[in-house]
Amino acid sequence: MAREMACRKCKHVTTEKVCPVCKSSDLTPDWSGVVLVVDPSNSQISKILSITKKGKYAIKVT
């Protein structure tokens, strides 16, 4: 199984080498906490965290 990495720019969690949300290659394995966003337009959490696309996001990225 591929290791999950978090994007340092948008905090999206992915197993790919490039972030599918913001296309950044600045990924790190050092992250904690997770938020699953299913409907970003109706989610208070996505508004607070400035998330516009559904997916899996890290809460803390270092």
VOPAGU-2260 file (C-alpha; in pm, 1 decimal, decimal comma):
REM VOPAGU-2260
SITE   aa  ch    i         X         Y         Z
SITE  MET   A    0       0,0       0,0       0,0
SITE  ALA   A    1     128,3     345,9     -92,5
SITE  ARG   A    2     211,8     591,6     182,6
SITE  GLU   A    3     -31,0     880,3     228,2
SITE  MET   A    4     121,1    1225,6     195,0
SITE  ALA   A    5     -30,5    1566,5     272,7
SITE  CYS   A    6       7,8    1871,1      52,6
SITE  ARG   A    7     174,3    2160,5     233,5
SITE  LYS   A    8     -29,3    2416,7      34,0
SITE  CYS   A    9    -389,0    2288,0      54,5
SITE  LYS   A   10    -353,3    1999,6     310,1
SITE  HIS   A   11    -515,1    1744,1      77,3
SITE  VAL   A   12    -409,0    1386,9     158,7
SITE  THR   A   13    -302,7    1174,7    -138,5
SITE  THR   A   14     -95,1     873,3    -238,6
SITE  GLU   A   15      11,4    1037,7    -565,4
SITE  LYS   A   16     334,5    1231,3    -630,3
SITE  VAL   A   17     146,3    1552,6    -717,9
SITE  CYS   A   18    -152,2    1697,3    -531,9
SITE  PRO   A   19    -469,8    1642,3    -738,8
SITE  VAL   A   20    -632,7    1955,7    -591,1
SITE  CYS   A   21    -369,0    2230,7    -630,5
SITE  LYS   A   22    -113,0    2047,9    -851,2
SITE  SER   A   23     170,1    2114,6    -603,1
SITE  SER   A   24     451,2    1862,9    -559,3
SITE  ASP   A   25     532,6    1992,4    -208,7
SITE  LEU   A   26     406,1    1687,3     -18,5
SITE  THR   A   27     504,2    1562,0     326,0
SITE  PRO   A   28     451,3    1239,0     521,7
SITE  ASP   A   29     449,4    1443,5     845,6
SITE  TRP   A   30      84,4    1526,0     909,2
SITE  SER   A   31    -182,8    1450,0    1170,8
SITE  GLY   A   32    -559,2    1451,9    1206,1
SITE  VAL   A   33    -803,3    1406,2     923,3
SITE  VAL   A   34   -1117,0    1575,5     789,6
SITE  LEU   A   35   -1333,7    1407,9     526,3
SITE  VAL   A   36   -1527,1    1661,4     320,7
SITE  VAL   A   37   -1818,7    1521,0     121,0
SITE  ASP   A   38   -2014,4    1838,2      38,2
SITE  PRO   A   39   -1788,6    2145,2      62,7
SITE  SER   A   40   -2062,7    2391,6     -32,6
SITE  ASN   A   41   -2276,1    2296,6     270,5
SITE  SER   A   42   -1997,7    2225,0     521,7
SITE  GLN   A   43   -1906,4    2465,0     801,5
SITE  ILE   A   44   -1568,8    2291,0     843,4
SITE  SER   A   45   -1484,1    2338,0     475,4
SITE  LYS   A   46   -1567,3    2708,2     501,1
SITE  ILE   A   47   -1346,6    2749,7     811,3
SITE  LEU   A   48   -1057,7    2557,8     651,3
SITE  SER   A   49   -1110,8    2715,5     304,0
SITE  ILE   A   50   -1171,1    2378,3     136,3
SITE  THR   A   51   -1347,6    2397,0    -199,9
SITE  LYS   A   52   -1319,6    2037,6    -327,0
SITE  LYS   A   53   -1437,7    1718,0    -162,2
SITE  GLY   A   54   -1177,7    1476,6     -30,8
SITE  LYS   A   55    -952,8    1381,9     258,8
SITE  TYR   A   56    -760,4    1666,0     427,0
SITE  ALA   A   57    -503,2    1681,9     705,9
SITE  ILE   A   58    -570,3    1904,2    1005,3
SITE  LYS   A   59    -202,2    1970,1    1085,2
SITE  VAL   A   60      79,1    1960,6     827,9
SITE  THR   A   61     443,5    2021,6     919,9
